Amino acid sequence: MASGRVERGVELLSEQKRVNSIEHRGERFQAIARVFAESPEGTLVVSPDNNSRRELNAAIRTALRNEGKLRVDVYTLPVLINRQEVTGEDRTVASSYRVGDSVRYMRGSDALGLEAKSYATVIRADHECNQITVQKSDGTAVTYDPSRVKGVAIYSPELRSLAVEERVQFTAPWKEKSVSSRDMGTVTKLDQQGNITVKLDDSNRTVSWNLKDNKHIDYAYATTSHSSQGATVDRALIHIDTGDSRVRTLIDQTLAYVATSRPRYDAQIFTDNADRLATALSRKHENATALSPERISDYSLSV
């Protein structure tokens, strides 16, 4: 896979019985969840897109609970999921914002009374006037043209229920706690007030906080191939849906290499069609373009 010989790589995996063809999407997710639950330690599921990642995380949590390997939920919160499809240019347009979105102001705005690193919730988006109205944490509302405010990130709140022994991933850097985006760990303590302790995978270090103060976490059973970069695990279960046109541009040689290079010992592919697998993973998507200084700044704020 690393040398671009994807067809040969898929052929070898198939010969080793590491390619599982299951046409029905739901049945495929259930199969991945069952295999994960049999031996969860050191196992990571890799899938190309966020929609399948969410569905897989839900299926895996159910399978783990059925096997008695995940305790009962203790706390539920709206975690903040980065709307990665919104570009720097999109953030200047009101139509890119949805009611309920959470906006983080990395630089802030003195003129609008928005503090640096503060959050606000979108309560109205006026497309015709290109203005949005946000509610700050103190309850006051501010209306402004989004093209006037730079250095913002947009998040979609999604409910997550957490339990002790839960596998979680940080989705944004946290300098105060020396945590990087994509750092993974296991919940060791959690109470009904949202006080949580996570033991990080890459060290014996633990991080403790109240979930109301930092909601940039998500489940870490299944992750996108992009988010899995840098992770090293014992076994990877890789989901590839060759028939889903919505994720066609995400299934390519880069995905093939990143996903199969995560595990030390075992890589299992679960696909809808084994005959189309090599062709799908052999695609190249190299539409690289130069970034403007503003886009570079936006990118730096989001990683």
C-alpha positions as CSV (number, residue, x, y, z in Angstrom):
1,M,0.0,0.0,0.0
2,A,2.8,2.4,0.9
3,S,4.4,2.0,-2.6
4,G,1.1,2.5,-4.4
5,R,0.7,-1.2,-5.3
6,V,-2.8,-1.2,-4.0
7,E,-4.2,-4.0,-6.1
8,R,-1.4,-6.3,-5.0
9,G,-2.0,-5.2,-1.4
10,V,-5.7,-6.0,-1.6
11,E,-4.9,-9.3,-3.2
12,L,-2.7,-10.3,-0.4
13,L,-5.2,-9.2,2.3
14,S,-7.8,-11.3,0.4
15,E,-5.6,-14.3,0.3
16,Q,-5.1,-14.0,4.1
17,K,-8.9,-13.9,4.6
18,R,-8.7,-10.3,5.8
19,V,-11.3,-8.9,3.3
20,N,-14.9,-9.3,4.5
21,S,-17.6,-8.6,1.9
22,I,-21.0,-7.7,3.4
23,E,-23.4,-5.9,1.0
24,H,-26.0,-4.6,3.5
25,R,-24.7,-1.5,5.3
26,G,-26.4,-2.2,8.6
27,E,-25.3,-5.8,8.7
28,R,-21.7,-4.7,7.8
29,F,-21.7,-2.3,10.8
30,Q,-23.0,-5.0,13.1
31,A,-20.3,-7.4,12.0
32,I,-17.6,-4.8,12.6
33,A,-19.0,-4.1,16.1
34,R,-19.1,-7.8,17.0
35,V,-15.5,-8.3,15.9
36,F,-14.4,-5.2,17.8
37,A,-16.3,-6.3,21.0
38,E,-14.6,-9.7,20.9
39,S,-11.2,-8.0,21.6
40,P,-11.5,-4.3,22.0
41,E,-8.1,-3.6,23.6
42,G,-5.7,-2.3,21.0
43,T,-8.4,-2.2,18.3
44,L,-9.4,0.8,16.2
45,V,-12.1,1.1,13.5
46,V,-11.2,3.3,10.6
47,S,-13.9,4.7,8.2
48,P,-13.6,7.5,5.6
49,D,-16.4,9.8,6.6
50,N,-18.0,11.2,9.8
51,N,-21.5,9.8,9.1
52,S,-20.3,6.2,9.0
53,R,-18.0,6.9,12.0
54,R,-20.9,8.0,14.1
55,E,-23.0,5.0,13.1
56,L,-20.1,2.6,13.9
57,N,-19.4,4.2,17.2
58,A,-23.0,3.7,18.2
59,A,-23.0,0.0,17.0
60,I,-19.8,-0.7,18.8
61,R,-21.0,0.8,22.1
62,T,-24.1,-1.4,21.9
63,A,-22.0,-4.5,21.2
64,L,-19.6,-3.7,24.1
65,R,-22.5,-3.2,26.5
66,N,-24.0,-6.5,25.4
67,E,-20.7,-8.2,26.2
68,G,-20.5,-6.5,29.6
69,K,-17.4,-4.5,28.5
70,L,-18.9,-1.0,28.9
71,R,-20.6,0.3,32.1
72,V,-23.8,2.2,32.2
73,D,-23.9,5.8,31.0
74,V,-23.2,8.3,33.7
75,Y,-23.3,11.7,32.0
76,T,-24.8,13.1,28.7
77,L,-23.5,16.3,27.1
78,P,-23.6,18.1,23.7
79,V,-20.0,17.6,22.4
80,L,-18.7,20.0,19.8
81,I,-18.0,18.5,16.4
82,N,-16.0,20.6,14.0
83,R,-17.9,21.4,10.8
84,Q,-14.9,20.6,8.6
85,E,-16.8,21.1,5.4
86,V,-17.0,24.8,6.1
87,T,-14.0,26.6,4.6
88,G,-12.5,29.9,5.6
89,E,-14.3,31.6,2.7
90,D,-17.6,29.9,3.8
91,R,-17.3,31.4,7.3
92,T,-17.7,34.9,5.9
93,V,-21.2,34.0,4.6
94,A,-24.3,33.8,6.8
95,S,-25.8,30.9,4.9
96,S,-22.9,28.7,6.2
97,Y,-24.2,29.0,9.8
98,R,-27.0,27.0,11.2
99,V,-29.2,27.8,14.2
100,G,-27.7,25.9,17.1
101,D,-24.2,25.9,15.8
102,S,-21.5,26.8,18.4
103,V,-19.0,29.4,17.2
104,R,-15.6,29.8,18.8
105,Y,-13.8,33.1,18.5
106,M,-10.1,32.5,18.6
107,R,-9.1,36.1,18.1
108,G,-12.3,37.8,19.4
109,S,-13.6,41.2,18.5
110,D,-13.5,44.2,20.9
111,A,-15.9,46.1,18.7
112,L,-18.6,43.4,19.1
113,G,-17.7,42.5,22.7
114,L,-16.6,38.9,21.7
115,E,-13.7,37.8,23.9
116,A,-10.8,35.7,22.5
117,K,-11.3,32.0,22.8
118,S,-15.0,32.5,23.9
119,Y,-18.0,30.6,22.5
120,A,-21.4,31.7,21.4
121,T,-24.5,29.9,20.0
122,V,-26.1,30.9,16.6
123,I,-29.7,31.8,17.2
124,R,-30.5,33.4,13.8
125,A,-29.0,33.6,10.3
126,D,-30.2,36.3,7.9
127,H,-29.0,35.2,4.5
128,E,-30.3,38.2,2.6
129,C,-28.5,40.7,4.8
130,N,-25.6,38.4,5.4
131,Q,-25.8,38.7,9.2
132,I,-25.9,36.2,12.0
133,T,-27.1,36.6,15.6
134,V,-25.3,34.8,18.4
135,Q,-26.0,34.4,22.1
136,K,-23.0,34.7,24.3
137,S,-22.5,32.7,27.5
138,D,-23.8,35.6,29.6
139,G,-27.1,35.5,27.7
140,T,-26.6,38.6,25.7
141,A,-27.1,38.6,21.9
142,V,-24.9,40.1,19.2
143,T,-25.7,40.6,15.5
144,Y,-23.0,41.0,13.0
145,D,-21.7,40.4,9.4
146,P,-19.6,37.3,9.6
147,S,-17.1,38.7,7.0
148,R,-16.0,41.2,9.7
149,V,-14.8,38.6,12.2
150,K,-11.7,36.5,11.4
151,G,-10.3,33.4,13.2
152,V,-13.6,31.6,14.0
153,A,-14.4,27.9,14.1
154,I,-17.9,26.5,13.7
155,Y,-19.0,23.4,15.6
156,S,-22.2,21.3,15.5
157,P,-23.4,20.2,19.0
158,E,-24.2,16.4,19.1
159,L,-25.3,14.6,22.2
160,R,-23.0,11.9,23.6
161,S,-23.5,9.7,26.6
162,L,-20.4,8.7,28.5
163,A,-19.5,5.9,30.8
164,V,-16.5,4.8,32.9
165,E,-14.1,2.8,30.7
166,E,-15.3,4.8,27.6
167,R,-12.8,5.3,24.9
168,V,-12.6,9.0,23.9
169,Q,-10.6,11.2,21.6
170,F,-9.9,14.9,22.0
171,T,-11.1,16.8,18.9
172,A,-9.3,20.1,19.5
173,P,-5.9,21.1,21.1
174,W,-6.0,22.1,24.7
175,K,-2.8,23.9,25.6
176,E,-3.6,24.4,29.3
177,K,-3.7,20.6,29.7
178,S,-0.9,19.8,27.2
179,V,-3.4,17.9,25.1
180,S,-3.2,17.7,21.3
181,S,-6.1,17.2,18.8
182,R,-6.5,13.4,18.2
183,D,-5.1,12.4,21.5
184,M,-6.9,9.3,22.7
185,G,-7.6,7.9,26.2
186,T,-9.8,5.9,28.5
187,V,-12.3,7.4,31.0
188,T,-11.2,6.2,34.5
189,K,-13.5,8.5,36.6
190,L,-16.9,10.1,35.8
191,D,-19.7,11.4,38.0
192,Q,-23.2,12.8,37.4
193,Q,-21.9,16.4,37.7
194,G,-19.6,15.9,34.7
195,N,-16.3,15.7,36.5
196,I,-14.2,13.4,34.4
197,T,-10.7,11.9,34.4
198,V,-9.1,10.5,31.2
199,K,-5.9,8.4,31.1
200,L,-4.1,9.2,27.9
201,D,-2.8,6.4,25.7
202,D,0.6,7.7,25.0
203,S,1.6,8.1,28.6
204,N,0.7,7.4,32.2
205,R,-0.6,10.9,32.4
206,T,-4.3,11.7,33.3
207,V,-6.3,14.7,32.5
208,S,-9.2,15.9,34.8
209,W,-11.8,18.6,34.2
210,N,-15.5,19.3,34.2
211,L,-17.2,18.5,30.9
212,K,-19.0,21.8,30.9
213,D,-15.6,23.5,30.6
214,N,-14.4,21.5,27.5
215,K,-16.7,19.7,25.2
216,H,-14.1,18.9,22.5
217,I,-14.2,15.2,22.9
218,D,-15.9,12.3,21.1
219,Y,-15.9,8.5,21.1
220,A,-12.7,6.8,19.9
221,Y,-13.8,3.4,18.9
222,A,-14.2,4.4,15.2
223,T,-12.4,7.3,13.7
224,T,-12.0,8.8,10.2
225,S,-8.8,8.0,8.3
226,H,-7.8,11.6,8.6
227,S,-8.1,11.6,12.4
228,S,-6.3,8.2,12.7
229,Q,-3.1,9.6,11.3
230,G,-0.4,9.2,13.9
231,A,-2.2,6.5,15.8
232,T,-0.6,3.1,16.3
233,V,-2.8,0.2,17.4
234,D,-2.5,-3.6,17.4
235,R,-5.5,-4.2,15.0
236,A,-7.5,-2.1,12.6
237,L,-10.9,-2.8,11.3
238,I,-11.3,-0.8,8.1
239,H,-14.7,0.2,6.6
240,I,-14.8,0.8,2.9
241,D,-18.2,1.3,1.1
242,T,-17.3,1.3,-2.6
243,G,-21.0,1.9,-3.6
244,D,-21.5,5.1,-1.6
245,S,-21.1,8.0,-4.0
246,R,-21.1,10.5,-1.1
247,V,-17.7,9.4,0.1
248,R,-16.1,8.5,-3.3
249,T,-13.5,11.3,-3.1
250,L,-12.4,10.0,0.4
251,I,-11.7,6.5,-0.8
252,D,-8.3,6.5,-2.5
253,Q,-4.6,5.4,-2.2
254,T,-4.1,7.7,0.7
255,L,-6.9,6.1,2.7
256,A,-5.5,2.6,1.7
257,Y,-2.0,3.5,3.1
258,V,-3.1,5.4,6.2
259,A,-5.7,2.8,7.3
260,T,-3.5,-0.3,6.7
261,S,-0.4,1.3,8.3
262,R,-2.1,2.0,11.7
263,P,-2.0,-1.6,13.1
264,R,1.0,-3.5,14.2
265,Y,-0.4,-7.0,13.7
266,D,-3.7,-7.2,11.8
267,A,-5.8,-5.2,9.3
268,Q,-9.3,-6.4,8.4
269,I,-11.3,-4.7,5.6
270,F,-15.1,-4.7,5.7
271,T,-16.6,-3.7,2.3
272,D,-19.8,-3.9,0.4
273,N,-18.1,-5.4,-2.7
274,A,-14.8,-7.2,-2.7
275,D,-14.6,-7.1,-6.5
276,R,-14.6,-3.3,-6.6
277,L,-12.4,-2.8,-3.6
278,A,-9.0,-2.7,-5.3
279,T,-10.3,-0.2,-8.0
280,A,-11.8,2.1,-5.4
281,L,-8.6,2.2,-3.2
282,S,-6.4,2.7,-6.3
283,R,-7.9,6.1,-7.0
284,K,-5.7,9.2,-6.7
285,H,-7.1,12.5,-5.5
286,E,-4.3,15.1,-5.8
287,N,-6.0,18.4,-6.3
288,A,-3.6,20.3,-4.1
289,T,-3.7,24.1,-4.3
290,A,-1.7,26.8,-2.6
291,L,-3.2,28.4,0.5
292,S,-3.5,32.1,1.0
293,P,-2.0,33.6,4.2
294,E,-5.5,33.9,5.6
295,R,-6.3,30.2,4.8
296,I,-3.1,29.1,6.4
297,S,-4.1,31.1,9.6
298,D,-7.5,29.5,9.5
299,Y,-6.0,26.0,9.1
300,S,-3.6,26.6,12.0
301,L,-6.4,27.5,14.3
302,S,-8.4,24.4,13.4
303,V,-5.8,21.7,13.9
